[in-house]
């Protein structure tokens, strides 16, 4: 299977601090970031990518926090709107769906996929991860739910658009068929929580990360198809630098 080959690969951005040929700052206007090669030197043009609270991380040695509360989700049915942005398959969600995290409200903007997973749990990397990106409209802070996929039975939610995934960069697919992201959530709402960043440039450290403890399933064919389109679109694990990972059980 295609995704199974990924566990042998670790992509490490090249260090440019001591490079005498480092491009001048003005060349960042034309910098096109990627996951490998010259485009993987994110820190040369996006300073925050070298920050102290970066994501993803390995989730381990978590601390149960009694002050955390169950996630409150109110997701509505929406038509399908997919975009291949050249880095991932992204589903742009219509306005009107909300997440509440410990009393703070966030609006769902979009969700997108990574192959293989960006986060690891006790060192275990999964074949795919989906990120549900929410924004607080007052502060612009983000809350992102990460859900791991493991190999198993066919995922009905994914199957609703699996045959229509846009295959080329900047290609869209739209359909009036209504779907609801709530159907993809695991039955268990236990989660891990930590403060982190976007996992793509500009790597802004404005994200409350909520990683669901229980993975969901997708068929080998579904996972392979997503990998064929996205390839290695995951960022390497970043150091915790003293951050605490909390757990809601």
C-alpha positions as a Markdown table, in Angstrom:
| # | Residue | x | y | z |
|---|---|---|---|---|
| 1 | Unk | 0.0 | 0.0 | 0.0 |
| 2 | Unk | 1.2 | 3.5 | -0.8 |
| 3 | Unk | 0.8 | 5.0 | 2.6 |
| 4 | Unk | 2.7 | 2.2 | 4.3 |
| 5 | Unk | 5.9 | 3.2 | 2.5 |
| 6 | Unk | 5.8 | 6.6 | 4.3 |
| 7 | Unk | 6.9 | 5.3 | 7.7 |
| 8 | Unk | 10.4 | 4.9 | 6.3 |
| 9 | Unk | 10.6 | 8.6 | 5.3 |
| 10 | Unk | 11.4 | 11.6 | 7.5 |
| 11 | Unk | 11.5 | 15.0 | 5.8 |
| 12 | Unk | 13.9 | 17.4 | 7.6 |
| 13 | Unk | 14.0 | 21.0 | 6.3 |
| 14 | Unk | 17.5 | 22.0 | 5.4 |
| 15 | Unk | 19.2 | 24.3 | 7.8 |
| 16 | Unk | 20.2 | 27.6 | 6.2 |
| 17 | Unk | 21.7 | 29.5 | 9.1 |
| 18 | Unk | 25.3 | 28.8 | 8.0 |
| 19 | Unk | 24.7 | 28.9 | 4.2 |
| 20 | Unk | 26.9 | 31.6 | 2.6 |
| 21 | Unk | 24.6 | 31.5 | -0.4 |
| 22 | Unk | 21.4 | 32.4 | 1.6 |
| 23 | Unk | 19.2 | 34.5 | -0.6 |
| 24 | Unk | 18.6 | 38.1 | 0.3 |
| 25 | Unk | 15.2 | 38.9 | 2.1 |
| 26 | Unk | 13.7 | 40.5 | -0.9 |
| 27 | Unk | 13.7 | 37.2 | -2.7 |
| 28 | Unk | 11.1 | 35.9 | -0.3 |
| 29 | Unk | 8.5 | 37.7 | -2.5 |
| 30 | Unk | 9.0 | 34.8 | -4.9 |
| 31 | Unk | 9.5 | 32.0 | -2.4 |
| 32 | Unk | 7.2 | 29.1 | -2.9 |
| 33 | Unk | 7.2 | 26.8 | 0.1 |
| 34 | Unk | 7.1 | 23.1 | -0.3 |
| 35 | Unk | 7.7 | 20.0 | 1.9 |
| 36 | Unk | 11.0 | 19.1 | 0.4 |
| 37 | Unk | 13.9 | 20.6 | -1.5 |
| 38 | Unk | 14.7 | 24.3 | -1.5 |
| 39 | Unk | 11.1 | 25.1 | -0.7 |
| 40 | Unk | 11.3 | 23.4 | 2.6 |
| 41 | Unk | 13.6 | 26.1 | 4.2 |
| 42 | Unk | 10.6 | 27.8 | 5.6 |
| 43 | Unk | 12.5 | 29.7 | 8.3 |
| 44 | Unk | 14.5 | 31.7 | 5.7 |
| 45 | Unk | 11.3 | 33.6 | 4.8 |
| 46 | Unk | 8.9 | 32.9 | 7.6 |
| 47 | Unk | 10.5 | 33.8 | 10.9 |
| 48 | Unk | 7.8 | 32.4 | 13.1 |
| 49 | Unk | 8.4 | 28.9 | 11.6 |
| 50 | Unk | 11.4 | 28.8 | 14.0 |
| 51 | Unk | 9.4 | 29.8 | 17.0 |
| 52 | Unk | 9.2 | 28.0 | 20.4 |
| 53 | Unk | 5.5 | 26.9 | 20.2 |
| 54 | Unk | 5.4 | 25.1 | 16.8 |
| 55 | Unk | 3.2 | 22.3 | 15.6 |
| 56 | Unk | 2.9 | 19.4 | 15.0 |
| 57 | Unk | 4.2 | 17.6 | 18.1 |
| 58 | Unk | 4.4 | 14.1 | 19.5 |
| 59 | Unk | 1.6 | 13.7 | 22.0 |
| 60 | Unk | 3.0 | 12.0 | 25.1 |
| 61 | Unk | 3.1 | 12.3 | 28.8 |
| 62 | Unk | -0.2 | 14.1 | 28.9 |
| 63 | Unk | -1.8 | 15.6 | 32.0 |
| 64 | Unk | -5.5 | 15.1 | 32.7 |
| 65 | Unk | -7.0 | 18.5 | 33.3 |
| 66 | Unk | -10.3 | 18.6 | 35.3 |
| 67 | Unk | -10.9 | 22.2 | 34.1 |
| 68 | Unk | -11.4 | 21.1 | 30.5 |
| 69 | Unk | -15.0 | 20.5 | 29.3 |
| 70 | Unk | -16.6 | 18.5 | 26.6 |
| 71 | Unk | -16.4 | 20.0 | 23.1 |
| 72 | Unk | -19.7 | 21.7 | 22.1 |
| 73 | Unk | -20.2 | 21.3 | 18.3 |
| 74 | Unk | -23.0 | 22.7 | 16.1 |
| 75 | Unk | -22.1 | 21.8 | 12.6 |
| 76 | Unk | -24.7 | 22.4 | 9.8 |
| 77 | Unk | -25.3 | 20.5 | 6.5 |
| 78 | Unk | -23.5 | 22.2 | 3.6 |
| 79 | Unk | -22.9 | 21.6 | -0.1 |
| 80 | Unk | -19.6 | 20.2 | -1.2 |
| 81 | Unk | -16.9 | 22.7 | -2.1 |
| 82 | Unk | -13.4 | 21.1 | -2.6 |
| 83 | Unk | -10.2 | 22.8 | -3.6 |
| 84 | Unk | -6.8 | 21.3 | -4.5 |
| 85 | Unk | -4.6 | 24.2 | -3.4 |
| 86 | Unk | -1.4 | 22.5 | -4.5 |
| 87 | Unk | -0.5 | 21.3 | -1.0 |
| 88 | Unk | -3.7 | 19.6 | 0.2 |
| 89 | Unk | -7.3 | 18.7 | -0.6 |
| 90 | Unk | -9.3 | 21.4 | 1.2 |
| 91 | Unk | -13.1 | 21.5 | 1.9 |
| 92 | Unk | -14.3 | 25.1 | 2.2 |
| 93 | Unk | -17.2 | 25.1 | 4.7 |
| 94 | Unk | -20.1 | 27.5 | 4.4 |
| 95 | Unk | -20.6 | 29.9 | 7.3 |
| 96 | Unk | -22.9 | 29.0 | 10.2 |
| 97 | Unk | -21.1 | 26.1 | 12.0 |
| 98 | Unk | -19.6 | 26.6 | 15.4 |
| 99 | Unk | -17.3 | 24.9 | 18.0 |
| 100 | Unk | -17.1 | 25.9 | 21.6 |
| 101 | Unk | -13.9 | 25.1 | 23.5 |
| 102 | Unk | -14.2 | 25.8 | 27.3 |
| 103 | Unk | -16.8 | 28.6 | 26.6 |
| 104 | Unk | -14.9 | 30.2 | 23.7 |
| 105 | Unk | -16.8 | 30.1 | 20.3 |
| 106 | Unk | -15.1 | 29.5 | 17.0 |
| 107 | Unk | -16.5 | 29.3 | 13.5 |
| 108 | Unk | -15.6 | 26.4 | 11.2 |
| 109 | Unk | -13.8 | 27.7 | 8.1 |
| 110 | Unk | -12.5 | 24.6 | 6.3 |
| 111 | Unk | -11.0 | 21.2 | 6.8 |
| 112 | Unk | -8.1 | 19.6 | 4.9 |
| 113 | Unk | -6.0 | 16.5 | 4.9 |
| 114 | Unk | -2.4 | 15.4 | 5.5 |
| 115 | Unk | -0.7 | 12.1 | 4.4 |
| 116 | Unk | 0.7 | 10.8 | 6.6 |
| 117 | Unk | -0.5 | 12.2 | 9.9 |
| 118 | Unk | 1.3 | 15.3 | 11.2 |
| 119 | Unk | 0.8 | 14.6 | 14.9 |
| 120 | Unk | 2.0 | 11.4 | 16.4 |
| 121 | Unk | 0.6 | 9.8 | 19.6 |
| 122 | Unk | 3.2 | 8.1 | 21.8 |
| 123 | Unk | 5.4 | 8.0 | 18.7 |
| 124 | Unk | 2.8 | 6.3 | 16.5 |
| 125 | Unk | 2.1 | 8.0 | 13.2 |
| 126 | Unk | -1.1 | 7.3 | 11.3 |
| 127 | Unk | -1.6 | 7.1 | 7.6 |
| 128 | Unk | -3.8 | 10.2 | 7.4 |
| 129 | Unk | -5.0 | 13.2 | 9.5 |
| 130 | Unk | -7.8 | 15.7 | 8.9 |
| 131 | Unk | -7.7 | 19.2 | 10.4 |
| 132 | Unk | -10.9 | 21.1 | 11.1 |
| 133 | Unk | -9.9 | 24.8 | 11.2 |
| 134 | Unk | -12.0 | 27.1 | 13.3 |
| 135 | Unk | -11.6 | 30.9 | 13.9 |
| 136 | Unk | -12.7 | 33.1 | 16.7 |
| 137 | Unk | -14.3 | 36.1 | 14.9 |
| 138 | Unk | -13.4 | 38.5 | 17.7 |
| 139 | Unk | -9.8 | 37.7 | 18.3 |
| 140 | Unk | -8.8 | 35.8 | 15.0 |
| 141 | Unk | -7.4 | 33.0 | 17.3 |
| 142 | Unk | -7.7 | 29.6 | 15.8 |
| 143 | Unk | -8.9 | 26.2 | 17.2 |
| 144 | Unk | -8.0 | 23.2 | 15.0 |
| 145 | Unk | -9.3 | 19.7 | 15.6 |
| 146 | Unk | -7.0 | 17.0 | 14.4 |
| 147 | Unk | -8.5 | 13.5 | 13.8 |
| 148 | Unk | -6.4 | 10.5 | 12.9 |
| 149 | Unk | -7.3 | 7.9 | 10.3 |
| 150 | Unk | -6.4 | 4.3 | 10.6 |
| 151 | Unk | -6.9 | 1.6 | 8.0 |
| 152 | Unk | -10.2 | -0.1 | 8.2 |
| 153 | Unk | -13.7 | 0.0 | 6.6 |
| 154 | Unk | -14.7 | 2.5 | 4.0 |
| 155 | Unk | -15.5 | 5.9 | 5.4 |
| 156 | Unk | -19.0 | 7.0 | 4.2 |
| 157 | Unk | -18.3 | 10.7 | 4.6 |
| 158 | Unk | -15.1 | 10.6 | 2.5 |
| 159 | Unk | -16.9 | 8.4 | 0.0 |
| 160 | Unk | -19.4 | 11.2 | -0.7 |
| 161 | Unk | -16.8 | 13.0 | -2.7 |
| 162 | Unk | -14.0 | 10.5 | -3.2 |
| 163 | Unk | -14.7 | 10.0 | -6.9 |
| 164 | Unk | -14.6 | 13.8 | -7.5 |
| 165 | Unk | -11.4 | 14.9 | -5.8 |
| 166 | Unk | -9.8 | 17.7 | -7.7 |
| 167 | Unk | -6.5 | 16.3 | -9.1 |
| 168 | Unk | -4.6 | 19.4 | -10.2 |
| 169 | Unk | -3.5 | 22.5 | -8.3 |
| 170 | Unk | -6.2 | 25.3 | -8.2 |
| 171 | Unk | -8.8 | 22.9 | -9.4 |
| 172 | Unk | -12.2 | 23.0 | -7.7 |
| 173 | Unk | -15.1 | 20.6 | -7.4 |
| 174 | Unk | -18.6 | 21.7 | -6.2 |
| 175 | Unk | -21.8 | 19.8 | -5.7 |
| 176 | Unk | -25.2 | 20.6 | -4.3 |
| 177 | Unk | -25.1 | 17.3 | -2.4 |
| 178 | Unk | -25.4 | 18.1 | 1.3 |
| 179 | Unk | -22.9 | 16.7 | 3.8 |
| 180 | Unk | -22.1 | 17.3 | 7.5 |
| 181 | Unk | -18.6 | 17.1 | 9.0 |
| 182 | Unk | -20.1 | 15.9 | 12.3 |
| 183 | Unk | -20.6 | 12.5 | 10.8 |
| 184 | Unk | -16.8 | 12.0 | 10.6 |
| 185 | Unk | -16.2 | 12.6 | 14.3 |
| 186 | Unk | -15.2 | 9.6 | 16.5 |
| 187 | Unk | -17.9 | 8.4 | 18.9 |
| 188 | Unk | -15.5 | 9.2 | 21.8 |
| 189 | Unk | -15.1 | 12.9 | 22.4 |
| 190 | Unk | -12.0 | 12.5 | 24.5 |
| 191 | Unk | -9.2 | 14.8 | 23.3 |
| 192 | Unk | -5.7 | 16.2 | 23.9 |
| 193 | Unk | -5.2 | 20.0 | 24.0 |
| 194 | Unk | -2.1 | 22.1 | 23.7 |
| 195 | Unk | -1.0 | 25.6 | 22.4 |
| 196 | Unk | 0.7 | 25.5 | 19.0 |
| 197 | Unk | 0.9 | 26.9 | 15.5 |
| 198 | Unk | -0.1 | 26.5 | 12.0 |
| 199 | Unk | 1.7 | 23.5 | 10.4 |
| 200 | Unk | 2.3 | 25.5 | 7.2 |
| 201 | Unk | 3.8 | 28.9 | 6.6 |
| 202 | Unk | 3.6 | 31.5 | 8.1 |
| 203 | Unk | 3.5 | 29.0 | 11.1 |
| 204 | Unk | 1.6 | 31.6 | 13.2 |
| 205 | Unk | 1.5 | 30.6 | 16.9 |
| 206 | Unk | -2.2 | 31.3 | 17.4 |
| 207 | Unk | -3.6 | 27.8 | 17.4 |
| 208 | Unk | -5.4 | 25.9 | 20.2 |
| 209 | Unk | -4.8 | 22.3 | 19.1 |
| 210 | Unk | -7.5 | 19.7 | 19.9 |
| 211 | Unk | -6.3 | 16.2 | 18.8 |
| 212 | Unk | -9.0 | 13.6 | 19.2 |
| 213 | Unk | -7.8 | 10.6 | 21.2 |
| 214 | Unk | -9.7 | 8.0 | 19.1 |
| 215 | Unk | -8.9 | 7.5 | 15.4 |
| 216 | Unk | -11.5 | 6.9 | 12.8 |
| 217 | Unk | -11.4 | 4.5 | 9.9 |
| 218 | Unk | -10.9 | 4.8 | 6.1 |
| 219 | Unk | -10.4 | 2.0 | 3.6 |
| 220 | Unk | -7.0 | 1.2 | 2.2 |
| 221 | Unk | -8.3 | 2.4 | -1.2 |
| 222 | Unk | -9.5 | 5.7 | 0.2 |
| 223 | Unk | -6.2 | 6.4 | 2.0 |
| 224 | Unk | -4.2 | 5.4 | -1.1 |
| 225 | Unk | -6.2 | 7.7 | -3.3 |
| 226 | Unk | -5.6 | 10.7 | -1.0 |
| 227 | Unk | -1.9 | 9.9 | -0.8 |
| 228 | Unk | -1.7 | 9.7 | -4.6 |
| 229 | Unk | -3.0 | 13.3 | -4.8 |
| 230 | Unk | -1.2 | 14.8 | -1.8 |
| 231 | Unk | 2.0 | 12.8 | -1.4 |
| 232 | Unk | 4.2 | 13.7 | 1.6 |
| 233 | Unk | 2.3 | 16.8 | 2.8 |
| 234 | Unk | 3.2 | 16.6 | 6.5 |
| 235 | Unk | 5.6 | 18.7 | 8.6 |
| 236 | Unk | 8.1 | 16.9 | 10.8 |
| 237 | Unk | 7.5 | 16.8 | 14.6 |
| 238 | Unk | 8.5 | 20.0 | 16.4 |
| 239 | Unk | 9.9 | 20.2 | 20.0 |
| 240 | Unk | 7.6 | 20.9 | 22.8 |
| 241 | Unk | 9.9 | 23.4 | 24.5 |
| 242 | Unk | 8.3 | 22.9 | 27.9 |
| 243 | Unk | 4.7 | 23.0 | 26.7 |
| 244 | Unk | 2.2 | 20.9 | 28.6 |
| 245 | Unk | -0.3 | 18.7 | 26.7 |
| 246 | Unk | -3.6 | 18.4 | 28.6 |
| 247 | Unk | -6.1 | 15.5 | 28.3 |
| 248 | Unk | -9.8 | 15.5 | 28.5 |
| 249 | Unk | -11.0 | 12.0 | 29.2 |
